[in-house]
Amino acid sequence: MQTFKLPLLKDHHTHPTIGAAFTGGINIRNIEQKSEVIRLIQASTEQLTVVFGWNSSAFRFTEAELETLPPVVICNLSLHGFLLNSAAKQQLEPDYPEIVANIDNPVWMEANIYTILKFLANIQPFSEQRIRDFFEQQLLPLGVWYAEDMLLPHKDLIHLLEQMGYAERTRFWADESILKTLTPDELGKIAGIKLFTDGAIGASTAAISQPFLSGEEGVLIFSDAELYLKMQQLGQYRLPFAIHAIGDVSTRQVVNTLARLRAEDAAFPAVRMEHCQFIDKDVAVKAKALGMVLSMQPNFNSDSIHYADRLPQPFLSRNNPFRMLIDEVGFVPGVDLLFGSDGMPHGAEYALQQVLFPPFPAQALTVDEFQQGYCLPSMAQGYIEVAVDELQKTVSVDVYPAR
């Protein structure tokens, strides 16, 4: 048994505002029986029940099953796929007619994913108590001190988090619609601009170069010309970009677009690419030369297992190619290779399990690499005590916050 200590986590990619909004919802991530999920929904006393953490590879809901339930929104684990029953649609349609009309259209959903995420974040009204409870009662016990928010539902949250004393524990990335509402002072308080270029594996919409096993093609949100124009336009804010790109097709598109923009403007803002789970080596080399930062999720190693029912076989071993990025291309954890969770799940234990005992050797990280890319620089805020059982291939952690 090996034991060691790590500083608390600096999660570079998650959604604390959505997490706070979902407080009081039903988390089904660890529930294996659909009958138990249905029982929990039927027992809910909420006017509109929000269910999150649904892994569609574990079980599906029939239309008949949904129609027996009270008003419910069921969110895919990836937050890129949703189910609404008729009762929920009727309740939501007056305020969100376009979302209700297009909930079953994957192309529209991916093209408007930021609108969907803001809708989810605003289902329940924000309050200081919900936010504080999420940071202190849900994130901190898992070892997460800092949680970067890839969603800014509305500008008031900048000031609310500041007033609460949480400015040092999160930063927001904002989409175009929110950017237009921000003052110069508020623009200076956000991390930068968020863009999506493809979908998600769970929804079979990530832009990969082969069809999913279901026959579905991934969704590329922009044409090459459209992405170039969008980034050129938003580049006028002179703020960094965080660009969601999972598939090999979308990662190549983002890198090629940045190369074109930098050739025209050497001072074009910094670009951080989010997820890049299936990035090819030649694309990674080009990204490194352009000074890009890759923001990835060690816990997504398990996608190679959980999504074997939808990913083409070659993509299972291509997922999260950490050894290629570090050993062959030269990305450095904590410098231009950052780690986060996307909330699936939060915390050190699952992430360490996935990189110390990964599905494929190319997904492995050393403890030092994990610490450099994922942890605070010191133990001033507390520490995580880790126990690794090499024989059983298991990881367990205990968290000791400083306060």
TORFIRO-335915 format. One record per residue: residue number from 1; x, y, z of N, C-alpha, C in turn. Coordinates in steps of 0.2 Angstrom, whole numbers. Layout:
<rs>
R     i    n.px    n.py    n.pz   ca.px   ca.py   ca.pz    c.px    c.py    c.pz
R   NUM       X       Y       Z       X       Y       Z       X       Y       Z
...
</rs>
This chain:
<rs>
R     i    n.px    n.py    n.pz   ca.px   ca.py   ca.pz    c.px    c.py    c.pz
R     1       4      -6       0       0       0       0       4       6       0
R     2       3      11      -5       7      17      -5       3      22      -3
R     3       5      27       1       1      33       4       5      39       2
R     4       2      44       1       5      51       0       0      56       1
R     5       2      63       1      -2      68       1      -2      73      -5
R     6      -8      76      -7      -8      80     -12     -11      87     -10
R     7     -10      93     -12     -14      99     -11     -21      98     -14
R     8     -25     102     -11     -32     101     -14     -32     103     -22
R     9     -38     101     -25     -38     102     -32     -40     109     -35
R    10     -37     110     -40     -39     116     -44     -42     113     -51
R    11     -49     113     -50     -52     110     -56     -53     115     -61
R    12     -50     114     -67     -50     119     -72     -56     119     -77
R    13     -60     114     -76     -66     114     -81     -72     110     -77
R    14     -76     114     -75     -82     112     -72     -88     117     -72
R    15     -94     116     -69    -100     120     -69    -103     121     -62
R    16     -99     124     -58    -102     125     -51    -109     129     -51
R    17    -110     133     -56    -117     136     -56    -123     131     -57
R    18    -121     127     -62    -126     122     -64    -127     117     -58
R    19    -121     115     -55    -121     111     -49    -125     114     -43
R    20    -125     121     -42    -129     124     -37    -136     124     -39
R    21    -137     125     -45    -144     125     -48    -148     119     -47
R    22    -144     113     -48    -146     106     -47    -147     104     -40
R    23    -145     108     -35    -146     106     -28    -153     105     -27
R    24    -155      99     -24    -162      98     -23    -165      93     -29
R    25    -161      93     -34    -162      88     -40    -161      81     -38
R    26    -161      76     -43    -160      69     -41    -154      67     -45
R    27    -149      65     -42    -142      63     -45    -143      55     -46
R    28    -143      53     -52    -144      46     -53    -137      43     -56
R    29    -132      46     -55    -125      44     -58    -124      37     -55
R    30    -125      35     -49    -123      29     -46    -129      24     -45
R    31    -134      26     -48    -140      21     -48    -140      17     -54
R    32    -140      10     -53    -140       6     -58    -146       3     -61
R    33    -152       4     -57    -158       1     -59    -163       6     -61
R    34    -165       6     -67    -170      11     -69    -176      11     -65
R    35    -179       6     -62    -185       6     -58    -184      10     -52
R    36    -178      10     -49    -176      15     -44    -177      22     -46
R    37    -174      24     -52    -174      31     -54    -182      33     -55
R    38    -186      28     -58    -193      30     -59    -196      31     -52
R    39    -194      27     -47    -197      28     -41    -196      34     -37
R    40    -189      36     -38    -187      43     -35    -191      49     -39
R    41    -192      48     -45    -195      54     -49    -202      54     -47
R    42    -206      48     -46    -213      48     -44    -214      51     -37
R    43    -208      50     -33    -209      52     -26    -207      60     -25
R    44    -205      63     -30    -203      70     -30    -209      74     -29
R    45    -207      79     -24    -213      84     -23    -211      91     -27
R    46    -206      91     -31    -205      97     -35    -210      98     -40
R    47    -211     105     -41    -215     107     -47    -213     104     -54
R    48    -206     105     -54    -202     102     -60    -196      98     -57
R    49    -196      92     -58    -190      88     -56    -185      88     -61
R    50    -179      89     -58    -173      89     -62    -169      83     -60
R    51    -167      79     -65    -163      73     -64    -157      73     -68
R    52    -151      72     -65    -145      73     -68    -140      67     -67
R    53    -135      66     -71    -131      61     -70    -133      54     -74
R    54    -137      55     -79    -140      49     -82    -135      47     -87
R    55    -133      41     -87    -128      38     -92    -132      33     -96
R    56    -133      36    -102    -138      32    -107    -135      26    -109
R    57    -129      24    -108    -126      17    -109    -129      12    -104
R    58    -131      15     -98    -134      10     -93    -141       8     -94
R    59    -145      13     -96    -152      11     -97    -155      17    -101
R    60    -161      16    -105    -164      21    -108    -171      21    -105
R    61    -175      27    -107    -182      28    -105    -186      27    -111
R    62    -192      23    -111    -196      23    -116    -201      29    -115
R    63    -204      31    -121    -209      37    -121    -215      35    -116
R    64    -217      29    -116    -222      27    -111    -220      28    -104
R    65    -214      26    -102    -212      27     -96    -211      34     -94
R    66    -209      38     -98    -209      46     -97    -216      49     -95
R    67    -220      46     -99    -227      49     -99    -231      47     -92
R    68    -228      42     -89    -231      41     -82    -229      45     -77
R    69    -224      49     -78    -220      53     -73    -223      60     -72
R    70    -222      63     -66    -223      70     -66    -218      74     -70
R    71    -219      81     -71    -215      85     -75    -208      84     -73
R    72    -204      82     -78    -197      80     -77    -192      82     -83
R    73    -186      84     -81    -181      85     -86    -175      80     -84
R    74    -173      76     -88    -168      71     -87    -162      73     -91
R    75    -156      74     -88    -150      77     -91    -145      71     -92
R    76    -143      70     -98    -137      66     -99    -131      68     -95
R    77    -127      63     -93    -121      64     -89    -117      70     -92
R    78    -117      70     -99    -113      75    -102    -116      82    -103
R    79    -122      82    -101    -126      88    -102    -126      90    -109
R    80    -126      85    -113    -127      86    -120    -133      82    -123
R    81    -137      80    -119    -143      76    -121    -148      76    -115
R    82    -155      77    -117    -160      79    -112    -166      75    -114
R    83    -170      73    -109    -177      71    -110    -182      75    -107
R    84    -187      77    -110    -193      80    -107    -199      76    -108
R    85    -203      75    -103    -210      72    -104    -215      78    -106
R    86    -221      76    -108    -226      80    -110    -228      85    -105
R    87    -228      83     -99    -230      87     -93    -224      93     -92
R    88    -218      91     -93    -213      96     -93    -213     101     -98
R    89    -214      98    -104    -214     103    -110    -220     108    -110
R    90    -226     106    -107    -231     110    -106    -229     116    -101
R    91    -226     114     -96    -224     119     -91    -219     124     -93
R    92    -214     121     -98    -208     125    -100    -210     129    -106
R    93    -214     127    -110    -215     130    -117    -217     138    -117
R    94    -221     140    -112    -222     148    -112    -215     152    -112
R    95    -210     149    -108    -204     153    -107    -199     151    -111
R    96    -199     145    -114    -193     142    -118    -196     138    -124
R    97    -200     142    -128    -203     138    -134    -198     135    -139
R    98    -193     138    -140    -188     136    -145    -185     130    -142
R    99    -183     129    -136    -180     124    -133    -184     118    -133
R   100    -191     119    -131    -195     113    -131    -197     111    -138
R   101    -197     115    -143    -198     113    -150    -192     109    -153
R   102    -186     110    -150    -180     107    -154    -177     102    -149
R   103    -180     100    -144    -176      96    -139    -174      89    -142
R   104    -177      87    -147    -176      80    -150    -172      81    -156
R   105    -169      87    -158    -165      89    -164    -158      90    -162
R   106    -154      84    -162    -147      85    -160    -143      90    -163
R   107    -144      92    -169    -140      97    -173    -142     104    -170
R   108    -148     105    -169    -150     112    -166    -147     112    -159
R   109    -148     106    -155    -146     106    -148    -138     108    -147
R   110    -134     105    -152    -127     106    -151    -125     113    -153
R   111    -129     116    -158    -128     123    -161    -130     128    -156
R   112    -134     126    -151    -137     131    -146    -135     128    -139
R   113    -130     124    -138    -129     121    -132    -128     126    -126
R   114    -125     132    -127    -124     137    -122    -131     140    -120
R   115    -136     140    -124    -142     142    -122    -146     137    -118
R   116    -144     131    -120    -147     125    -116    -144     125    -109
R   117    -138     126    -108    -134     126    -102    -137     132     -97
R   118    -138     138    -100    -140     143     -97    -148     142     -94
R   119    -151     139     -99    -158     136     -97    -158     132     -91
R   120    -153     127     -91    -153     122     -85    -151     126     -79
R   121    -146     131     -79    -144     134     -74    -149     139     -71
R   122    -154     141     -74    -159     145     -72    -166     142     -70
R   123    -166     135     -71    -172     132     -69    -174     133     -61
R   124    -169     133     -57    -170     135     -50    -167     142     -49
R   125    -170     147     -45    -167     153     -44    -160     152     -40
R   126    -155     157     -42    -149     156     -38    -150     160     -31
R   127    -146     157     -27    -146     160     -20    -139     159     -17
R   128    -137     163     -13    -130     163      -9    -130     156      -6
R   129    -136     154      -3    -135     147       1    -134     141      -4
R   130    -137     141     -10    -136     136     -14    -129     136     -17
R   131    -126     141     -18    -119     142     -20    -114     140     -15
R   132    -115     142      -9    -111     141      -3    -111     133      -2
R   133    -117     131      -2    -118     123       0    -114     119      -6
R   134    -115     121     -12    -111     117     -17    -104     117     -16
R   135    -101     123     -15     -94     124     -14     -91     120      -7
R   136     -95     121      -2     -93     119       5     -95     112       6
R   137    -101     110       4    -104     103       6    -103      98       1
R   138    -102     100      -6    -101      95     -11     -94      95     -14
R   139     -91     101     -16     -85     101     -19     -79     100     -14
R   140     -79     104      -8     -73     103      -3     -73      96       0
R   141     -78      93       2     -77      86       4     -74      81      -1
R   142     -74      83      -7     -71      79     -12     -64      81     -14
R   143     -62      86     -11     -55      89     -12     -54      94     -17
R   144     -60      97     -19     -60     103     -24     -60     110     -20
R   145     -55     113     -21     -55     120     -18     -57     125     -24
R   146     -54     125     -29     -55     130     -35     -59     126     -40
R   147     -64     129     -43     -69     126     -48     -70     131     -53
R   148     -66     131     -59     -67     136     -64     -74     134     -68
R   149     -78     140     -69     -85     139     -71     -85     140     -79
R   150     -86     135     -83     -87     136     -90     -93     139     -92
R   151     -97     141     -88    -104     144     -89    -105     150     -85
R   152    -107     156     -88    -109     162     -85    -116     163     -87
R   153    -121     161     -83    -128     161     -85    -131     169     -85
R   154    -128     173     -81    -130     180     -81    -125     184     -77
R   155    -124     190     -79    -118     194     -76    -119     195     -69
R   156    -125     195     -66    -125     197     -59    -121     192     -55
R   157    -120     186     -57    -116     181     -54    -109     183     -52
R   158    -106     187     -57     -99     189     -56     -99     193     -49
R   159    -104     198     -48    -104     202     -42    -106     198     -36
R   160    -111     193     -37    -113     189     -31    -107     185     -28
R   161    -103     181     -33     -98     177     -30     -92     181     -27
R   162     -91     187     -30     -87     192     -27     -89     194     -20
R   163     -95     196     -19     -98     198     -13     -97     192      -8
R   164     -98     186     -10     -98     180      -6     -91     178      -4
R   165     -86     181      -7     -79     180      -5     -76     174      -9
R   166     -79     172     -15     -78     166     -19     -74     168     -25
R   167     -72     174     -26     -68     176     -32     -62     172     -33
R   168     -59     170     -27     -52     167     -28     -54     159     -29
R   169     -60     157     -29     -61     150     -30     -65     148     -36
R   170     -66     153     -40     -69     152     -47     -67     157     -52
R   171     -68     156     -58     -68     161     -63     -73     159     -68
R   172     -76     164     -72     -81     162     -77     -79     163     -84
R   173     -81     159     -88     -80     159     -95     -87     161     -98
R   174     -88     166    -103     -94     168    -105     -95     167    -113
R   175    -101     166    -115    -102     166    -122    -104     172    -125
R   176    -105     173    -131    -106     179    -135    -112     183    -132
R   177    -117     180    -131    -123     183    -129    -122     187    -122
R   178    -118     184    -117    -117     187    -111    -111     192    -112
R   179    -106     191    -116    -101     196    -117    -104     203    -119
R   180    -109     203    -123    -112     209    -125    -115     213    -120
R   181    -116     210    -114    -120     213    -108    -115     216    -103
R   182    -108     214    -104    -104     216     -99    -100     223    -100
R   183     -99     226     -94     -96     232     -94     -88     231     -95
R   184     -84     236     -96     -77     235     -96     -74     232     -90
R   185     -77     234     -84     -74     232     -78     -76     224     -77
R   186     -82     222     -79     -84     215     -79     -80     211     -83
R   187     -79     214     -89     -75     210     -94     -68     208     -91
R   188     -65     213     -87     -59     211     -84     -59     206     -78
R   189     -65     204     -76     -66     200     -71     -68     193     -73
R   190     -68     191     -80     -70     185     -82     -63     182     -85
R   191     -63     175     -85     -58     172     -88     -57     173     -96
R   192     -63     173     -99     -62     174    -106     -69     171    -110
R   193     -68     169    -116     -74     168    -120     -75     160    -121
R   194     -81     158    -121     -82     151    -122     -85     150    -129
R   195     -83     145    -132     -86     143    -139     -86     135    -139
R   196     -91     132    -142     -92     125    -143     -91     124    -151
R   197     -87     119    -152     -87     117    -160     -89     110    -161
R   198     -91     106    -156     -94      99    -158     -98      97    -152
R   199    -101      91    -152    -105      89    -146    -102      85    -141
R   200    -105      79    -139    -102      75    -134    -102      68    -136
R   201     -98      64    -133     -98      56    -134    -105      53    -132
R   202    -107      55    -126    -113      52    -123    -119      53    -128
R   203    -120      59    -131    -125      60    -136    -124      58    -143
R   204    -118      55    -144    -116      53    -151    -115      59    -155
R   205    -113      65    -153    -113      71    -157    -105      74    -157
R   206    -101      70    -154     -94      73    -154     -91      72    -162
R   207     -88      77    -164     -86      76    -171     -80      72    -172
R   208     -81      65    -173     -75      61    -174     -76      59    -182
R   209     -70      56    -184     -69      55    -191     -73      48    -194
R   210     -76      45    -189     -80      39    -191     -87      39    -188
R   211     -92      36    -191     -99      36    -188     -98      33    -182
R   212    -103      35    -177    -104      31    -171    -107      24    -173
R   213    -106      19    -168    -109      12    -170    -116      12    -171
R   214    -120      17    -169    -127      18    -171    -128      20    -178
R   215    -123      22    -181    -123      25    -188    -124      33    -188
R   216    -125      36    -182    -125      43    -181    -118      46    -183
R   217    -119      52    -186    -113      56    -188    -112      61    -182
R   218    -106      63    -180    -104      68    -176    -107      75    -179
R   219    -107      80    -174    -110      86    -176    -104      91    -176
R   220    -102      94    -181     -98     100    -182    -102     106    -182
R   221    -101     110    -177    -106     116    -176    -105     121    -181
R   222     -98     122    -183     -97     128    -188     -93     124    -194
R   223     -94     127    -200     -90     126    -205     -83     129    -204
R   224     -78     128    -208     -71     131    -207     -72     138    -207
R   225     -76     141    -212     -76     148    -214     -80     151    -208
R   226     -85     148    -206     -89     151    -200     -85     151    -194
R   227     -81     146    -192     -77     146    -186     -72     152    -186
R   228     -69     153    -192     -64     158    -193     -67     165    -192
R   229     -73     166    -195     -76     172    -194     -78     174    -187
R   230     -81     168    -184     -83     169    -177     -77     171    -172
R   231     -72     167    -173     -66     169    -169     -63     175    -170
R   232     -63     177    -177     -60     184    -179     -64     189    -176
R   233     -71     189    -176     -76     194    -173     -75     194    -165
R   234     -75     188    -162     -74     188    -155     -67     190    -152
R   235     -62     189    -157     -55     191    -155     -54     198    -154
R   236     -59     202    -156     -59     210    -155     -60     211    -147
R   237     -62     207    -143     -62     208    -136     -56     207    -133
R   238     -51     204    -136     -44     203    -134     -44     199    -127
R   239     -49     194    -127     -49     190    -121     -47     183    -123
R   240     -44     179    -119     -43     172    -121     -49     168    -123
R   241     -48     163    -126     -54     158    -128     -53     152    -125
R   242     -59     149    -123     -59     142    -121     -64     138    -126
R   243     -61     134    -130     -65     131    -135     -66     123    -134
R   244     -72     121    -134     -74     114    -133     -73     111    -140
R   245     -69     106    -140     -68     102    -146     -66      95    -143
R   246     -70      90    -144     -69      83    -142     -66      79    -147
R   247     -69      79    -153     -67      74    -158     -61      76    -162
R   248     -58      71    -166     -52      72    -170     -53      77    -175
R   249     -60      77    -178     -61      82    -183     -62      89    -180
R   250     -65      90    -175     -66      97    -172     -59     100    -169
R   251     -55      95    -166     -49      98    -164     -44     100    -169
R   252     -44      96    -175     -41      99    -181     -43     105    -183
R   253     -50     106    -184     -53     112    -186     -51     118    -182
R   254     -51     117    -175     -49     123    -171     -42     125    -172
R   255     -37     120    -172     -30     121    -173     -29     125    -179
R   256     -32     122    -185     -30     125    -191     -33     132    -192
R   257     -39     133    -188     -42     140    -188     -37     145    -184
R   258     -35     143    -179     -30     147    -175     -24     149    -179
R   259     -21     144    -182     -15     145    -186     -16     150    -192
R   260     -22     150    -195     -24     155    -200     -25     162    -197
R   261     -28     162    -191     -29     169    -187     -22     172    -185
R   262     -18     167    -182     -11     170    -180      -7     172    -186
R   263      -8     169    -192      -4     171    -197      -6     178    -199
R   264     -12     180    -198     -14     187    -200     -13     192    -194
R   265     -13     189    -188     -13     193    -182      -9     190    -177
R   266      -2     191    -176       2     187    -172       0     188    -164
R   267      -4     194    -163      -6     195    -156     -13     192    -155
R   268     -16     188    -159     -22     185    -158     -22     182    -151
R   269     -28     183    -147     -28     180    -141     -26     173    -140
R   270     -25     171    -134     -23     164    -132     -29     160    -133
R   271     -28     154    -134     -33     149    -135     -32     143    -131
R   272     -37     141    -127     -37     135    -123     -42     130    -126
R   273     -40     124    -128     -44     119    -131     -47     114    -125
R   274     -53     114    -125     -56     110    -119     -58     103    -122
R   275     -56      98    -118     -57      90    -119     -52      87    -124
R   276     -53      89    -130     -48      86    -135     -46      79    -134
R   277     -51      75    -133     -50      68    -131     -47      64    -137
R   278     -48      66    -143     -46      62    -149     -41      65    -153
R   279     -37      70    -150     -33      74    -154     -27      70    -157
R   280     -26      71    -164     -21      67    -167     -14      70    -166
R   281      -9      66    -166      -2      69    -165       0      75    -169
R   282      -1      74    -175       1      80    -180      -3      86    -178
R   283      -9      86    -175     -13      92    -173     -10      94    -167
R   284      -8      89    -162      -5      91    -156       1      95    -157
R   285       5      93    -161      12      96    -163      10     103    -165
R   286       5     104    -169       4     111    -172       1     115    -166
R   287      -3     112    -162      -6     116    -156       0     118    -152
R   288       4     114    -150      10     116    -146      14     122    -149
R   289      15     121    -156      19     127    -159      15     133    -159
R   290       9     133    -158       4     139    -158       4     142    -151
R   291       6     138    -146       6     140    -139      -1     139    -136
R   292      -4     134    -139     -11     132    -136     -10     129    -129
R   293     -15     129    -125     -16     126    -119     -21     120    -120
R   294     -20     114    -118     -25     109    -118     -28     108    -111
R   295     -35     108    -111     -38     107    -104     -42     101    -105
R   296     -40      96    -101     -42      89    -102     -45      86     -95
R   297     -48      80     -95     -52      77     -90     -49      70     -89
R   298     -45      69     -84     -42      62     -82     -48      57     -81
R   299     -53      60     -78     -59      55     -77     -62      52     -83
R   300     -61      56     -89     -64      54     -95     -60      48     -98
R   301     -55      45     -95     -52      39     -97     -57      33     -97
R   302     -62      34     -92     -67      28     -92     -72      29     -98
R   303     -72      34    -102     -76      34    -108     -75      28    -112
R   304     -68      26    -112     -66      20    -116     -70      14    -114
R   305     -73      14    -108     -76       8    -106     -84       9    -106
R   306     -86      15    -104     -93      17    -103     -96      18    -110
R   307     -92      20    -115     -95      22    -121     -93      17    -127
R   308     -91      11    -125     -89       6    -130     -95       3    -134
R   309    -101       5    -131    -107       4    -135    -109       8    -141
R   310    -105      14    -141    -106      19    -147    -100      21    -150
R   311     -94      21    -147     -88      23    -150     -85      18    -155
R   312     -83      19    -161     -80      14    -165     -73      12    -161
R   313     -72       5    -162     -67       2    -158     -60       6    -158
R   314     -57       8    -164     -51      12    -164     -51      18    -159
R   315     -57      21    -158     -57      27    -154     -57      25    -146
R   316     -58      19    -144     -57      17    -137     -50      18    -135
R   317     -45      16    -138     -38      17    -136     -35      24    -138
R   318     -39      28    -142     -36      34    -144     -39      40    -139
R   319     -43      38    -134     -46      43    -130     -41      45    -125
R   320     -40      51    -123     -36      54    -118     -29      52    -119
R   321     -25      54    -125     -19      51    -126     -13      55    -122
R   322     -13      55    -116      -9      59    -111      -1      57    -113
R   323       0      51    -114       7      49    -115      10      52    -121
R   324       6      52    -126       8      55    -133       9      62    -132
R   325       4      66    -128       5      73    -128      11      75    -124
R   326      12      71    -118      18      73    -114      25      71    -116
R   327      25      64    -118      31      61    -120      34      63    -127
R   328      29      63    -132      31      64    -139      30      71    -141
R   329      25      75    -139      24      81    -141      27      87    -136
R   330      28      85    -130      31      90    -125      26      94    -121
R   331      20      93    -121      15      96    -117      17      95    -109
R   332      17     100    -105      19     100     -98      13     101     -94
R   333      11      96     -90       6      97     -85       7     103     -80
R   334       2     107     -80       2     113     -76       5     119     -79
R   335       7     118     -86      10     124     -90       5     125     -96
R   336       5     120    -100       1     120    -106      -4     114    -106
R   337      -4     110    -101      -9     104    -100     -12     104     -94
R   338     -18     106     -93     -22     107     -87     -27     102     -86
R   339     -29     100     -80     -34      95     -79     -40      98     -75
R   340     -46      95     -76     -52      96     -73     -56      90     -73
R   341     -63      91     -71     -67      85     -71     -73      86     -75
R   342     -75      92     -77     -82      93     -80     -87      90     -76
R   343     -86      89     -69     -91      87     -65     -93      80     -65
R   344     -89      76     -69     -91      69     -71     -86      64     -69
R   345     -85      62     -62     -87      66     -57     -82      71     -54
R   346     -84      75     -49     -79      79     -46     -74      75     -42
R   347     -68      78     -40     -64      75     -35     -58      71     -37
R   348     -54      70     -32     -47      67     -33     -48      59     -34
R   349     -52      56     -30     -52      48     -30     -53      45     -37
R   350     -59      47     -40     -60      44     -47     -55      46     -52
R   351     -53      52     -52     -48      54     -57     -41      50     -56
R   352     -39      50     -50     -33      46     -49     -34      39     -50
R   353     -39      36     -49     -41      29     -51     -40      28     -58
R   354     -42      33     -62     -42      32     -70     -35      33     -73
R   355     -31      37     -69     -24      38     -72     -19      34     -70
R   356     -20      31     -64     -15      26     -61     -17      19     -63
R   357     -23      18     -65     -25      11     -67     -30      12     -73
R   358     -27      15     -78     -31      17     -84     -33      11     -88
R   359     -39      12     -92     -41       6     -97     -35       5    -102
R   360     -32      10    -104     -26       9    -109     -20      12    -106
R   361     -14       9    -107      -8      12    -105      -6      19    -107
R   362      -9      21    -113      -7      28    -116     -11      33    -112
R   363     -16      31    -108     -20      36    -104     -17      38     -97
R   364     -11      35     -95      -8      35     -88      -5      42     -87
R   365      -5      44     -81      -2      50     -78       2      47     -72
R   366       8      50     -71      11      49     -65       8      54     -59
R   367       9      52     -53       7      56     -47       9      63     -48
R   368      15      64     -50      18      71     -50      15      75     -56
R   369      14      71     -62      10      75     -67       3      77     -65
R   370       0      72     -62      -7      74     -59      -7      80     -55
R   371      -2      80     -50      -2      86     -45       0      92     -49
R   372       4      92     -54       6      98     -57       0     101     -61
R   373      -4      97     -64      -9      99     -69     -16     100     -65
R   374     -16      97     -59     -23      97     -56     -23     100     -49
R   375     -18     101     -46     -18     103     -39     -16     111     -38
R   376     -18     113     -32     -16     120     -30      -8     120     -29
R   377      -5     125     -29       3     125     -28       5     123     -21
R   378       1     124     -16       3     122      -9      -3     119      -5
R   379      -1     117       1      -6     114       5      -9     119      10
R   380      -9     125       8     -11     130      13     -19     130      14
R   381     -22     127       9     -30     127      10     -32     120      12
R   382     -27     115      13     -28     109      15     -25     104      11
R   383     -26      97      12     -23      92       8     -27      86       7
R   384     -25      82       3     -29      75       1     -24      70       3
R   385     -26      65       7     -22      59       9     -24      54       4
R   386     -19      51       1     -21      46      -4     -18      39      -3
R   387     -22      34      -3     -19      27      -2     -20      23      -9
R   388     -15      20     -11     -15      17     -18     -13       9     -16
R   389     -18       5     -18     -17      -2     -17     -15      -5     -24
R   390      -9      -6     -25      -6      -9     -32      -9     -16     -33
R   391     -10     -20     -28     -12     -26     -29     -19     -27     -31
R   392     -23     -23     -28     -31     -23     -29     -32     -18     -35
R   393     -27     -13     -36     -28      -8     -41     -34      -3     -40
R   394     -33      -1     -33     -39       4     -31     -35      10     -28
R   395     -39      15     -28     -37      22     -25     -42      24     -20
R   396     -40      26     -14     -45      29      -9     -42      35      -6
R   397     -46      40      -5     -44      47      -2     -47      49       4
R   398     -44      53       8     -47      57      13     -45      64      12
R   399     -50      68      13     -49      75      12     -49      79      19
R   400     -44      83      20     -43      87      26     -42      95      24
R   401     -48      98      24     -47     105      22     -44     109      28
R   402     -41     115      27     -38     119      32     -43     122      36
R   403     -49     123      34     -54     126      38     -61     123      37
</rs>
